[in-house]
Amino acid sequence: MLFNESPSKSNTRINQSICYSIYMNIAMLLSGGVDSSVALNLLHRQKQSITAFYLKIWLEDELSSLGTCPWEEDLSFVRSLCNQLGITLEIISLQQDYHEKVIATILEQIKQGYTPNPDILCNQSIKFGAFYDIIGTEFSHVATGHYAQVEHRDGQSWLRQSPDGIKDQTYFLAMLNQYQLSRALFPIGHLHKHEVRSYAHQFNLPTAHRKDSQGICFLGKIPFSEFLEHHLGTRQGKLVEYETGKIAGYHRGFWFYTLGQRQGIGLSGGPWYVVNKDPQENIVFVSRAYQDLAYLRNRCTIPSFHWISGKPSAYDNVSIKIRHGQQVHTGILSLHDSGAVDLHLHESDQGLAPGQYAVVYLERYCLGGGRMSQFLERPS
């Protein structure tokens, strides 16, 4: 059984879901943060055969004018850790893959008025996609520092939530397929964040005092709005009050706004909320009555739902996440003959946005998810 060590007897926790053979040939993806560092350390202490990899996805040529390269500092921590543990490190550039499979996709979705998720795309297409293609069958497993768990039973691989509800990252992994999940290892998935920090201090890892990274991985400290302006520019449009149709002000481009947004609208007499967008006319609709039930959506349609381990036999009382974090809705899942899925949340959520991913769970197992495209508003 792997990963059964703990910094103290009081918080010992064995990951019952991992029952692989003792020796594996593992490719470990390092980010320069404390989570992947502790994951590597746990594998190393289990005497596994490990090669560490750092994936360079920073769009150096494209974004150098917007800020400094964030990957250099990350890589310095990665090198320090590998030197400390005596583990071979390889650096792989996936900049072109990242641009084609992630950047181009999110820009196209944003231009259509959708709310994309770069982290979901990165896991699906890069870390467990393009990287798998590069290493081929040389390594049996790919390990990361994600807070998630994998169980293998009945010929299937199942994605299970981390016990740490705040840090659980299964939302970002919901689009992985069976092949990708069958080779995935999450060595810290059974731990809470405070335990991971405790490990890092106990083993004197270089990242023990490093703060958690925030924001989108390829941007570093560059604001997302600056990235959007770099690619999409600006174009003046109208801020229209949803209820009256009156012009309340002007904006620099609908792509700078997301549904439910409150900050940065720039109107007095608020608070104002973004309630809808018209990409064709470059109009952003705003309202001061966004808390009214008429605008609180509680149903959505997912035209192409991705099932991780097959469809369940029952759909009542599923749990639904529409964003990463602790907030979970209970609801009902309905299937169409076409394969589309309707989700009915028992409690409405004002943050539902087209193109955003909804992820469904049953008894802490992630069933899968997909992009929302249609909304049915609760009647007033």
C-alpha positions, 0 to 999 in steps of 0.5 A, spaced: 500 500 500 502 506 497 502 513 501 501 510 508 506 515 511 504 521 515 508 527 519 504 525 525 501 519 528 495 523 529 493 524 522 495 518 519 491 516 513 492 510 508 490 511 501 485 505 500 484 506 493 491 505 491 493 498 490 498 498 485 504 493 485 510 496 489 515 498 484 512 502 478 516 506 473 513 513 474 513 520 470 512 525 475 510 532 473 513 538 477 510 545 477 515 548 482 509 548 488 509 545 494 503 540 492 507 536 487 514 537 491 510 533 496 507 528 491 514 527 489 517 526 496 512 520 497 513 516 491 521 517 492 520 514 499 516 508 497 523 507 493 519 508 486 523 508 479 521 516 478 523 521 472 521 528 474 518 532 468 517 540 468 513 542 462 514 549 459 508 552 457 509 559 458 508 563 451 514 567 451 514 570 445 507 572 445 507 575 452 514 577 454 511 584 453 506 583 458 511 581 464 516 577 466 517 569 465 514 566 471 517 559 469 524 561 471 522 561 478 518 555 478 524 551 475 529 553 480 525 550 485 524 544 481 531 543 480 533 544 487 528 539 489 530 534 484 537 535 486 535 534 494 532 527 492 537 525 487 532 525 481 533 526 474 529 532 471 527 533 464 524 539 461 519 539 455 517 544 451 509 544 450 508 551 448 506 550 441 501 544 443 498 549 449 497 554 444 494 550 439 489 546 444 488 551 450 489 558 448 486 558 441 480 554 444 479 559 450 480 565 445 475 562 440 470 560 446 471 567 449 469 571 442 463 567 442 461 569 449 462 563 453 466 562 459 472 557 458 476 553 463 483 553 461 485 548 467 480 543 465 483 544 457 490 543 460 489 537 464 485 534 458 489 536 452 496 537 455 498 534 462 494 527 460 494 528 453 500 531 449 505 529 455 502 522 454 504 522 447 511 524 448 512 519 453 509 513 450 509 507 454 516 508 457 512 510 463 507 506 466 504 512 470 504 519 470 503 522 477 501 530 479 500 534 485 492 534 484 488 533 490 484 527 487 484 520 488 483 514 483 480 507 484 481 501 479 475 496 480 471 492 475 475 493 469 474 501 470 478 507 473 474 511 478 475 518 479 474 520 487 474 526 491 479 528 495 477 529 503 479 536 503 473 539 500 477 546 499 482 543 495 479 538 491 481 538 484 476 533 481 472 539 477 479 540 473 479 532 472 472 531 470 474 531 462 479 525 463 478 519 459 479 511 462 486 511 458 488 517 461 485 516 468 488 509 468 495 511 468 494 517 473 497 517 480 495 522 485 500 521 491 497 527 495 490 526 493 488 522 500 491 528 504 488 535 507 492 541 505 495 542 512 498 535 512 501 536 505 504 543 508 506 538 514 510 533 510 514 539 506 516 542 513 518 535 516 522 533 510 525 540 509 523 541 502 525 547 498 518 549 497 515 548 504 514 556 505 512 557 498 505 560 497 500 557 493 500 560 486 494 563 484 491 565 477 491 561 470 498 557 469 500 560 463 499 567 465 503 567 472 502 574 475 499 577 468 492 579 469 487 575 465 484 582 462 491 584 459 491 577 456 485 578 453 486 585 450 493 583 447 489 578 443 482 581 442 484 588 443 478 593 445 471 595 442 467 600 445 460 597 446 453 599 450 452 597 457 444 596 457 440 595 463 436 588 462 429 590 465 428 597 461 433 596 455 436 603 457 443 605 456 447 605 462 454 606 460 459 603 455 464 598 456 471 596 452 469 589 449 464 584 452 469 579 452 472 582 459 465 581 462 463 574 465 455 573 467 455 574 475 460 579 475 459 585 480 466 588 480 469 593 475 463 594 471 464 602 472 457 604 474 454 608 479 448 607 483 449 600 484 451 594 485 450 592 478 451 585 476 452 582 469 446 578 467 447 577 459 451 578 453 450 579 446 457 577 442 454 579 435 452 586 437 457 587 443 452 589 448 453 587 456 446 587 459 447 589 467 442 589 472 441 592 479 436 586 481 440 580 480 438 577 486 431 576 484 429 569 483 427 571 475 435 571 474 437 566 478 438 560 474 437 553 476 437 549 470 442 547 464 443 543 458 449 539 456 449 537 449 455 533 450 456 530 456 463 526 458 462 520 462 468 518 466 466 511 468 460 509 464 452 512 466 450 511 473 443 507 474 440 512 478 440 520 477 436 523 483 440 526 488 446 527 484 451 533 486 453 538 481 459 543 481 459 549 476 466 551 478 472 549 482 471 550 490 467 548 496 460 550 493 456 544 491 449 543 489 444 537 489 440 536 483 437 531 478 440 529 472 436 527 466 438 524 460 436 525 452 436 520 447 441 524 443 446 523 449 444 530 452 444 531 459 439 536 463 441 538 470 436 541 475 439 544 481 435 544 487 437 551 489 439 556 484 446 559 482 446 566 479 453 564 476 451 559 471 454 561 464 454 559 457 461 555 456 462 553 463 463 546 465 458 543 470 461 537 473 456 531 476 458 527 482 455 521 486 457 519 493 463 523 492 465 519 485 466 524 479 461 521 474 464 526 468 461 533 466 461 538 460 460 545 457 453 548 459 449 551 453 442 552 454 439 555 461 432 555 463 430 560 468 426 559 474 419 562 473 418 569 477 
